[in-house]
C-alpha cells in the first residue's frame, strides 16, 4: 500500500519538474519573441502592419524611452543620498 502511495507522489513530482522546465522554455521564447517584435519595429515595420500579419505586442512591461534627466544625485558626508534638481542660476 505504501509503495502505491510513494509511486503516485513520484509521478506528481516528475510532472511538476516537467511543467517547470516547459514554463522556463516558454518564458525564454516569449522574451525572444518580444525582442524580435521590437527589432521589427526598429527596422521600419509599423505596429499596424505587424498586427495585420497576426503579430501583436504582448502585454507586459515595455521598454522605457530614454528621457533627459535634469536631476543630480549628491552624496553628503553622512552617506545619505539626496537628489537635487539643476536649475538655471539667476542674477
C-alpha positions in Angstrom: 0.0 0.0 0.0 2.8 2.4 0.8 4.6 1.6 -2.5 1.5 2.7 -4.4 1.3 6.0 -2.4 5.0 6.6 -3.0 4.7 6.0 -6.7 1.8 8.5 -7.1 3.9 11.1 -5.4 6.9 10.3 -7.6 4.7 10.7 -10.7 3.4 14.0 -9.3 7.0 15.3 -8.7 8.1 14.2 -12.2 5.2 16.0 -13.8 5.9 19.1 -11.7 9.5 19.1 -12.8 8.5 18.7 -16.4 6.0 21.6 -16.1 8.6 23.9 -14.6 11.0 23.0 -17.4 8.4 23.8 -20.1 7.4 27.1 -18.3 11.1 28.2 -18.4 11.3 27.4 -22.1 8.1 29.3 -22.7 9.4 32.3 -20.8 12.6 32.3 -22.9 10.7 32.1 -26.1 8.4 34.9 -25.1 11.5 37.1 -24.4 12.9 36.2 -27.8 9.5 37.0 -29.4 9.4 40.4 -27.6 12.9 41.2 -28.8 12.1 40.2 -32.4 9.0 42.4 -32.3 11.0 45.3 -31.1 13.6 44.6 -33.8 10.8 44.6 -36.4 9.6 48.0 -35.2 13.1 49.3 -35.2 13.7 48.1 -38.8 10.7 50.1 -40.1 7.6 47.9 -39.6 4.7 49.7 -38.1 2.5 48.2 -35.3 -0.5 48.2 -37.7 1.5 46.3 -40.4 2.6 43.7 -37.9 -0.9 43.4 -36.5 -2.3 42.8 -40.0 0.1 39.8 -40.2 -1.1 38.5 -36.9 1.8 39.7 -34.7 0.9 41.8 -31.7 2.9 43.2 -28.9 2.4 41.1 -25.8 1.1 42.8 -22.7 3.7 43.5 -20.0 6.4 45.9 -19.4 7.5 47.9 -22.4 10.9 49.3 -22.8 11.1 52.8 -21.4 12.0 55.6 -23.7 15.2 57.4 -22.7 14.5 60.8 -21.3 16.8 63.6 -20.4 17.2 63.7 -16.6 18.0 67.1 -15.2 18.4 65.9 -11.7 21.7 65.3 -10.0 22.4 62.9 -7.2 24.6 64.1 -4.4 26.0 62.1 -1.5 26.7 64.3 1.5 29.3 63.4 4.1 26.8 61.5 6.2 26.4 58.9 3.4 22.7 59.5 2.8 21.8 60.0 -0.9 19.8 63.1 -1.9 18.5 64.4 -5.2 18.6 68.0 -6.4 17.1 69.5 -9.5 19.5 71.6 -11.5 18.1 75.0 -12.1 19.5 77.9 -14.0 21.3 80.5 -11.8 19.6 83.9 -11.6 21.5 87.1 -11.1 
